[in-house]
Amino acid sequence: MRILPTLLLFLTVTAGYSQSVSEYFEKIRDNEAELTAFFSQMPKGGDLHHHFSGSIYAEPLLQHAIQTDFYLNTESMDVRKEKESTGNWKLFSELKANGTLEFYKQKIMQKWSIKDYNYVDYPSDKLFFESFMKFEPAIKGNFGQGLLELKKRAIAENVSYIETQLSTIPNTMNTDDLLTFNAKLREYALAKNEKEVLKTLDVMYKSILQKNANNYAKEFNNNFVTKLHNDLKIDDAQFTMRYQNFVLRFMEPVDLFKNLVIAFISANESDLMAGVNIVSPEDGETSMKDYWLHMMMFKFCNLKYPNVKYTMHAGELTLGLVQPEELTWHIGAAVHTAGAHRIGHGVDIPYEKDSYELLRHMAQKNIPIEINLVSNEFILKVKENRHPLSLYKKFGVPIVISTDDAGILRTNMTEQYVLLAKRYKDISYQDIKQFVFNSIKFSFIKSASVRTQLLANLEMRFTTFEKEFTKQ
């Protein structure tokens, strides 16, 4: 019978801790160094918008390429295991022997990441998206080292969960017999003929299942993700990781849909596969042309696999990047047509048609927005009060803070929170704490017990953190 008074005393004491931290936070919020020290120690929950390949820093990738003695294109800074027929390709061992390795290492770092970028010589968005293909060969066959690097850095930074977009699912499925559907789907999409699009996708879906889609998903789940995850002992008392499948926007409709079906099957069958995403530049020619069609594909797959969660890169656009009218509908289509469970970026929300209504809908349906401050500033030049963060907050849309591609962007989770505190004075410490808890609450973790444990652990971490800061 004494439990209730004890609990009330605990809540009163911890509330006092939180108040003291809030007061301290307000005193330091204009000092970047003090904010960095503060947020380095603050528990940060999960990173939900996280690309595996873009989150590995260039240094270990380069070291792997050198040790494996890859070929380097000395003009573009691409690396390959095998020498290509065009371009000036040199083995790293040759560069070391002739004394030019250090020179090229610096140039590689500048092409594989934003290191030393001067915001003048090259378009920032082009540099960012081109970097993936340059270092991709150094990622293949090296996933284990990358996962351990991410885990180690997360633990050091007080991040307890990552939901990463690990890899596309390899398959050799022949869909030549379906290629005529590319033109048909685009014709129906142009007319916004939802009935015919769904009907056509159903025909394709049945064919894809007959071509052993389930086997590709099973192979990926069991012999790649689960094996890596278990062999590396990724989950422990300090850290948990889950994985998202993703498809590439620039692919032709049949190929993209084939990959999407396999991705949904994979996510439906494995507890480690948290959900599905769609990636690649949203302003690309095919991305823009097929955007509504992609939304319909997700809608179709949701009908077939209703338990699979998915988040979508949507509204990663700004004025000047595309024609103004293209800024008015992407987030709305991701929410209303595709039925997305979370939205990644959502930067163009101020331009969306009926944006207030859309914001209210997202708030009512608890559809979180994944905010990536460093990424949006570098790629889109959107920062400070041009960024819609405060707009989402004002309408009560759940917010999560994430890194996007910390390796390429040479950033970390701490810097996201530093910018958040320094730039947005309407964001309080209690708001930030809520954002952190949102990152677990709105994760796609399937196990209720794992989620509950992560939330309990986060509560304990905050109690310890806040008690320490009452000494300040």
C-alpha positions as CSV (number, residue, x, y, z in Angstrom):
1,M,0.0,0.0,0.0
2,R,3.1,2.3,0.2
3,I,3.8,2.0,-3.5
4,L,1.7,5.0,-4.5
5,P,3.3,7.5,-2.2
6,T,6.8,6.2,-3.2
7,L,5.9,6.6,-6.9
8,L,4.5,10.1,-6.3
9,L,7.8,11.0,-4.5
10,F,9.8,9.6,-7.4
11,L,7.8,11.6,-10.0
12,T,8.1,14.8,-8.0
13,V,11.9,14.4,-7.7
14,T,12.4,13.6,-11.4
15,A,10.1,16.5,-12.4
16,G,12.4,18.7,-10.3
17,Y,15.4,17.3,-12.2
18,S,13.8,18.1,-15.5
19,Q,12.9,21.6,-14.5
20,S,16.6,22.2,-13.5
21,V,17.8,20.9,-16.8
22,S,15.3,23.1,-18.7
23,E,16.6,26.2,-16.9
24,Y,20.2,25.2,-17.6
25,F,19.3,24.6,-21.2
26,E,17.8,28.1,-21.7
27,K,21.0,29.6,-20.3
28,I,23.3,27.9,-22.8
29,R,21.2,27.7,-26.0
30,D,23.1,30.5,-27.7
31,N,26.5,28.9,-27.0
32,E,27.3,26.2,-29.6
33,A,30.2,24.7,-27.6
34,E,28.0,24.4,-24.5
35,L,25.1,22.9,-26.4
36,T,27.5,20.4,-28.0
37,A,28.6,19.2,-24.6
38,F,25.0,19.1,-23.3
39,F,23.6,17.1,-26.3
40,S,26.6,14.8,-26.4
41,Q,25.6,13.5,-23.0
42,M,21.8,13.6,-23.5
43,P,20.1,10.3,-24.4
44,K,19.0,10.6,-28.0
45,G,16.8,7.5,-28.5
46,G,16.7,6.5,-32.2
47,D,17.8,7.6,-35.6
48,L,14.9,6.7,-37.9
49,H,16.0,8.3,-41.1
50,H,19.3,6.7,-41.7
51,H,21.0,5.4,-44.9
52,F,23.6,2.8,-44.2
53,S,25.9,3.5,-47.0
54,G,25.7,7.3,-46.6
55,S,26.3,7.0,-42.8
56,I,29.7,5.3,-43.0
57,Y,32.5,7.9,-42.9
58,A,34.8,8.0,-45.9
59,E,38.0,7.2,-43.9
60,P,37.2,3.4,-43.3
61,L,35.8,3.0,-46.8
62,L,39.0,4.4,-48.3
63,Q,41.1,2.3,-46.0
64,H,39.3,-0.8,-47.2
65,A,39.7,0.1,-50.8
66,I,43.4,0.7,-50.3
67,Q,43.9,-2.6,-48.4
68,T,42.0,-4.5,-51.0
69,D,43.9,-2.8,-53.7
70,F,41.0,-1.5,-55.7
71,Y,41.3,0.5,-59.0
72,L,40.8,4.3,-58.7
73,N,39.6,6.4,-61.5
74,T,42.1,9.3,-61.1
75,E,39.7,11.7,-62.8
76,S,36.4,11.0,-61.1
77,M,37.6,9.4,-57.9
78,D,35.4,6.3,-58.4
79,V,36.7,3.0,-57.2
80,R,36.2,-0.5,-58.7
81,K,37.4,-4.0,-58.0
82,E,37.9,-4.5,-61.7
83,K,39.4,-2.1,-64.2
84,E,36.9,-0.6,-66.6
85,S,37.6,-0.1,-70.3
86,T,37.2,3.7,-70.3
87,G,38.8,6.2,-68.0
88,N,42.2,6.5,-66.3
89,W,42.3,3.6,-63.8
90,K,45.2,3.0,-61.4
91,L,45.6,0.4,-58.6
92,F,46.1,1.9,-55.2
93,S,49.3,-0.1,-54.9
94,E,50.5,1.8,-58.1
95,L,49.7,5.1,-56.5
96,K,51.5,4.2,-53.3
97,A,54.5,3.1,-55.3
98,N,54.8,6.3,-57.4
99,G,54.2,8.5,-54.3
100,T,50.8,10.0,-55.3
101,L,48.6,8.1,-52.9
102,E,48.4,10.9,-50.3
103,F,47.4,13.4,-53.0
104,Y,44.6,11.2,-54.3
105,K,43.4,10.3,-50.7
106,Q,42.6,14.0,-50.2
107,K,40.8,14.3,-53.5
108,I,38.8,11.1,-52.7
109,M,37.7,12.5,-49.4
110,Q,36.4,15.5,-51.1
111,K,34.3,13.5,-53.6
112,W,33.1,10.8,-51.2
113,S,31.9,13.4,-48.6
114,I,31.4,17.1,-48.1
115,K,34.9,17.5,-46.6
116,D,36.4,20.9,-47.5
117,Y,33.4,21.8,-49.7
118,N,33.5,25.5,-50.4
119,Y,29.9,26.0,-51.6
120,V,31.1,27.5,-54.9
121,D,32.8,25.1,-57.3
122,Y,30.2,22.3,-57.6
123,P,26.5,22.0,-57.0
124,S,25.9,20.6,-53.5
125,D,23.1,18.3,-54.4
126,K,25.0,16.9,-57.3
127,L,28.1,16.2,-55.1
128,F,25.9,14.5,-52.5
129,F,24.1,12.1,-54.7
130,E,27.1,11.3,-56.9
131,S,29.2,10.3,-54.0
132,F,27.2,7.0,-53.4
133,M,28.2,5.4,-56.7
134,K,31.8,6.4,-56.2
135,F,32.3,4.5,-53.0
136,E,29.7,1.8,-53.4
137,P,32.2,-0.9,-54.4
138,A,34.0,-0.4,-51.1
139,I,30.7,-1.0,-49.3
140,K,29.9,-4.4,-51.0
141,G,31.3,-7.3,-49.0
142,N,32.1,-4.9,-46.2
143,F,28.7,-4.6,-44.5
144,G,29.9,-6.1,-41.2
145,Q,32.6,-3.5,-40.6
146,G,30.1,-0.8,-41.4
147,L,27.4,-2.0,-39.0
148,L,29.9,-2.3,-36.2
149,E,31.2,1.2,-36.9
150,L,27.7,2.6,-36.7
151,K,26.9,0.7,-33.5
152,K,30.1,1.9,-31.8
153,R,29.5,5.5,-32.8
154,A,25.8,5.3,-31.7
155,I,26.7,4.0,-28.3
156,A,29.4,6.6,-27.8
157,E,26.8,9.3,-28.7
158,N,24.0,7.9,-26.5
159,V,21.9,6.8,-29.4
160,S,20.2,3.5,-28.5
161,Y,18.4,2.6,-31.7
162,I,19.0,2.8,-35.4
163,E,16.5,2.0,-38.2
164,T,18.8,1.9,-41.2
165,Q,18.2,1.5,-44.9
166,L,20.7,-1.3,-45.4
167,S,20.5,-2.5,-49.0
168,T,18.3,-3.1,-52.0
169,I,17.3,-6.8,-52.3
170,P,19.3,-8.6,-55.0
171,N,17.3,-10.6,-57.5
172,T,17.8,-12.0,-61.0
173,M,14.1,-12.2,-61.9
174,N,13.5,-11.9,-65.6
175,T,10.5,-9.6,-66.3
176,D,10.9,-9.1,-70.0
177,D,7.4,-10.5,-70.5
178,L,6.1,-7.6,-68.4
179,L,7.9,-4.7,-70.2
180,T,4.8,-3.7,-72.2
181,F,3.3,-2.6,-68.9
182,N,5.7,0.3,-68.5
183,A,3.9,2.3,-71.2
184,K,0.4,1.2,-70.0
185,L,1.1,2.1,-66.4
186,R,2.3,5.6,-67.4
187,E,-0.7,6.1,-69.7
188,Y,-3.1,5.2,-66.9
189,A,-1.1,7.3,-64.4
190,L,-1.2,10.4,-66.7
191,A,-5.0,10.1,-66.8
192,K,-5.0,9.4,-63.0
193,N,-6.9,6.2,-63.7
194,E,-6.6,4.6,-60.3
195,K,-8.8,1.6,-61.2
196,E,-6.7,0.6,-64.3
197,V,-3.4,1.1,-62.5
198,L,-4.4,-1.2,-59.6
199,K,-5.8,-3.7,-62.1
200,T,-2.6,-3.7,-64.1
201,L,-0.5,-4.0,-60.9
202,D,-2.5,-7.0,-59.8
203,V,-1.7,-8.8,-63.1
204,M,2.0,-8.0,-62.7
205,Y,1.9,-9.0,-59.0
206,K,0.6,-12.5,-59.8
207,S,3.3,-12.9,-62.4
208,I,6.0,-11.7,-60.0
209,L,4.9,-14.2,-57.3
210,Q,5.1,-17.0,-59.9
211,K,8.7,-16.0,-60.6
212,N,9.8,-16.9,-57.1
213,A,9.6,-13.4,-55.4
214,N,9.2,-15.1,-52.1
215,N,12.5,-17.0,-52.5
216,Y,14.5,-13.7,-53.2
217,A,13.0,-12.2,-50.0
218,K,13.7,-15.3,-47.9
219,E,17.3,-15.5,-49.2
220,F,17.9,-11.8,-48.3
221,N,16.3,-12.1,-44.9
222,N,17.9,-15.4,-43.8
223,N,21.3,-15.4,-45.4
224,F,22.2,-11.7,-45.4
225,V,20.4,-9.6,-42.8
226,T,19.7,-12.2,-40.1
227,K,23.1,-13.8,-40.5
228,L,24.9,-10.4,-40.3
229,H,22.8,-9.2,-37.4
230,N,23.3,-12.4,-35.3
231,D,26.9,-13.0,-36.2
232,L,27.9,-9.5,-35.2
233,K,25.7,-9.6,-32.1
234,I,24.3,-6.2,-33.0
235,D,21.5,-6.1,-30.4
236,D,22.6,-5.9,-26.7
237,A,21.7,-4.1,-23.5
238,Q,23.0,-0.8,-24.9
239,F,21.9,-0.8,-28.5
240,T,19.3,-2.2,-31.0
241,M,19.1,-2.1,-34.8
242,R,16.4,-2.8,-37.3
243,Y,16.5,-2.5,-41.1
244,Q,14.4,-1.0,-43.9
245,N,14.1,-2.3,-47.4
246,F,14.1,0.3,-50.1
247,V,13.5,0.8,-53.8
248,L,15.0,3.3,-56.3
249,R,12.9,6.0,-57.8
250,F,14.8,6.2,-61.0
251,M,13.9,2.7,-62.2
252,E,11.4,1.9,-64.9
253,P,7.9,1.0,-63.5
254,V,8.1,-2.8,-64.0
255,D,11.5,-3.1,-62.4
256,L,10.6,-0.8,-59.5
257,F,7.4,-2.7,-58.8
258,K,9.1,-6.0,-58.9
259,N,11.6,-4.8,-56.3
260,L,8.9,-3.2,-54.2
261,V,6.9,-6.5,-54.0
262,I,10.0,-8.4,-52.9
263,A,10.7,-5.6,-50.4
264,F,7.2,-5.9,-48.9
265,I,7.5,-9.7,-48.7
266,S,10.8,-9.4,-46.9
267,A,9.4,-6.9,-44.4
268,N,6.3,-9.0,-43.9
269,E,8.3,-12.1,-43.1
270,S,11.1,-11.0,-40.8
271,D,11.0,-9.2,-37.4
272,L,14.4,-7.6,-38.2
273,M,13.0,-6.0,-41.4
274,A,11.2,-3.0,-39.9
275,G,9.6,-1.6,-43.1
276,V,10.0,-0.2,-46.6
277,N,11.1,3.1,-48.1
278,I,11.7,4.7,-51.5
279,V,14.9,6.7,-52.2
280,S,16.9,8.6,-54.9
281,P,16.6,12.2,-55.8
282,E,13.0,13.3,-55.8
283,D,13.6,15.9,-58.5
284,G,15.0,13.3,-60.9
285,E,13.3,13.1,-64.3
286,T,11.8,9.6,-63.7
287,S,11.1,10.3,-60.1
288,M,9.0,13.3,-61.0
289,K,7.3,11.7,-64.0
290,D,6.3,8.5,-62.1
291,Y,5.8,10.0,-58.6
292,W,2.0,9.4,-58.5
293,L,2.5,5.9,-60.0
294,H,4.9,5.1,-57.2
295,M,2.3,6.2,-54.7
296,M,-0.1,3.8,-56.2
297,M,2.4,1.0,-56.1
298,F,2.7,1.5,-52.4
299,K,-1.0,1.6,-52.0
300,F,-1.3,-1.7,-53.8
301,C,1.4,-3.4,-51.7
302,N,-0.3,-2.1,-48.6
303,L,-3.5,-3.8,-49.7
304,K,-1.6,-7.1,-50.1
305,Y,0.6,-6.7,-46.9
306,P,-1.4,-4.5,-44.5
307,N,1.0,-5.2,-41.6
308,V,4.1,-3.8,-43.3
309,K,5.0,-0.3,-42.3
310,Y,6.6,2.2,-44.7
311,T,8.1,5.6,-44.6
312,M,8.6,7.7,-47.7
313,H,11.0,10.4,-48.8
314,A,8.5,13.1,-49.8
315,G,8.8,16.8,-50.2
316,E,12.6,16.8,-50.3
317,L,12.2,19.7,-52.7
318,T,12.3,23.5,-52.6
319,L,11.6,26.5,-54.8
320,G,14.0,26.7,-57.7
321,L,14.8,23.0,-57.7
322,V,11.6,22.1,-59.6
323,Q,8.7,24.0,-61.2
324,P,6.6,25.7,-58.6
325,E,3.5,23.6,-59.3
326,E,5.5,20.4,-58.5
327,L,5.9,21.6,-54.9
328,T,2.2,21.4,-54.2
329,W,1.3,17.8,-54.0
330,H,4.1,15.3,-53.2
331,I,3.6,15.1,-49.4
332,G,-0.2,15.0,-49.8
333,A,0.1,12.1,-52.3
334,A,2.5,10.2,-49.9
335,V,0.0,10.6,-47.1
336,H,-3.4,10.3,-48.8
337,T,-2.6,8.1,-51.8
338,A,0.2,5.9,-50.6
339,G,-0.8,5.8,-47.0
340,A,2.7,6.4,-45.6
341,H,3.2,5.8,-41.9
342,R,6.0,8.4,-41.6
343,I,7.3,11.1,-43.9
344,G,11.0,11.7,-44.5
345,H,12.1,15.4,-45.0
346,G,8.8,17.0,-45.9
347,V,10.6,20.3,-46.6
348,D,8.1,21.6,-49.2
349,I,5.1,21.5,-46.8
350,P,4.6,25.3,-46.9
351,Y,4.0,25.1,-50.7
352,E,1.6,22.1,-50.5
353,K,-2.0,22.6,-51.6
354,D,-4.2,22.9,-48.5
355,S,-1.1,22.6,-46.3
356,Y,-2.9,23.4,-43.1
357,E,-5.5,20.7,-43.7
358,L,-2.6,18.2,-44.5
359,L,-0.8,19.2,-41.3
360,R,-3.9,18.7,-39.2
361,H,-4.4,15.3,-40.8
362,M,-0.8,14.3,-40.1
363,A,-1.2,15.4,-36.5
364,Q,-4.6,13.6,-36.1
365,K,-3.3,10.4,-37.6
366,N,0.0,10.5,-35.8
367,I,2.1,10.5,-39.0
368,P,5.5,11.7,-37.9
369,I,7.9,13.9,-39.8
370,E,11.5,12.9,-40.0
371,I,13.5,16.1,-39.7
372,N,17.1,16.2,-41.1
373,L,18.5,19.6,-40.5
374,V,22.1,19.3,-41.8
375,S,21.0,17.3,-44.8
376,N,18.3,19.9,-45.8
377,E,20.7,22.7,-45.4
378,F,23.4,21.1,-47.6
379,I,21.3,19.6,-50.3
380,L,18.4,22.0,-50.6
381,K,19.9,25.2,-49.0
382,V,16.9,25.2,-46.6
383,K,17.7,26.2,-43.0
384,E,16.6,28.4,-40.1
385,N,13.2,29.9,-40.6
386,R,13.0,28.7,-44.2
387,H,12.8,25.2,-42.7
388,P,9.2,24.1,-41.8
389,L,10.2,22.5,-38.5
390,S,8.2,25.1,-36.5
391,L,5.2,24.8,-38.8
392,Y,5.1,21.0,-38.1
393,K,5.4,21.7,-34.4
394,K,2.7,24.4,-34.4
395,F,0.2,22.0,-35.9
396,G,1.1,19.1,-33.5
397,V,2.7,16.8,-36.1
398,P,4.9,14.3,-34.2
399,I,8.6,15.2,-34.9
400,V,11.6,12.9,-34.9
401,I,15.2,14.2,-35.4
402,S,17.5,12.2,-37.6
403,T,20.8,12.3,-39.5
404,D,20.0,11.1,-43.0
405,D,23.6,10.4,-44.2
406,A,26.0,11.3,-41.4
407,G,29.1,9.9,-43.2
408,I,28.7,11.9,-46.4
409,L,27.6,15.0,-44.5
410,R,30.3,14.6,-41.9
411,T,27.8,15.1,-39.1
412,N,26.3,13.2,-36.2
413,M,23.1,13.1,-34.2
414,T,24.5,15.6,-31.6
415,E,24.9,18.3,-34.3
416,Q,21.2,17.9,-35.3
417,Y,20.1,18.8,-31.8
418,V,22.6,21.6,-31.5
419,L,21.2,23.3,-34.6
420,L,17.7,22.6,-33.4
421,A,18.3,24.3,-30.1
422,K,20.3,27.2,-31.5
423,R,18.1,28.1,-34.4
424,Y,14.5,27.4,-33.1
425,K,13.8,29.3,-29.9
426,D,10.2,28.0,-29.9
427,I,11.6,24.5,-29.2
428,S,12.0,23.9,-25.4
429,Y,14.0,21.2,-23.6
430,Q,10.7,19.4,-23.0
431,D,9.9,19.5,-26.7
432,I,13.3,18.0,-27.5
433,K,12.8,15.3,-24.9
434,Q,9.5,14.5,-26.6
435,F,11.2,14.3,-30.0
436,V,13.6,11.8,-28.5
437,F,10.8,9.6,-27.1
438,N,9.0,9.9,-30.4
439,S,12.0,8.2,-32.1
440,I,11.2,5.0,-30.2
441,K,7.4,5.4,-30.0
442,F,7.1,5.9,-33.8
443,S,9.8,3.4,-34.8
444,F,8.8,0.4,-36.9
445,I,10.0,-2.1,-34.3
446,K,7.6,-5.0,-34.5
447,S,8.2,-6.5,-31.0
448,A,6.1,-4.8,-28.4
449,S,8.5,-6.0,-25.7
450,V,11.6,-4.6,-27.5
451,R,9.9,-1.2,-27.8
452,T,8.8,-1.2,-24.2
453,Q,12.3,-2.1,-23.1
454,L,13.8,0.7,-25.2
455,L,11.4,3.2,-23.8
456,A,12.1,2.1,-20.2
457,N,15.8,2.3,-20.8
458,L,15.4,5.7,-22.3
459,E,13.5,6.9,-19.2
460,M,16.3,5.6,-16.9
461,R,18.9,7.3,-19.1
462,F,17.1,10.6,-18.9
463,T,16.8,10.3,-15.1
464,T,20.5,9.8,-14.8
465,F,21.3,12.6,-17.3
466,E,18.9,15.1,-15.6
467,K,20.2,14.3,-12.1
468,E,23.7,15.0,-13.3
469,F,22.8,18.4,-14.7
470,T,21.2,19.6,-11.5
471,K,24.9,20.1,-10.4
472,Q,25.5,22.8,-13.0
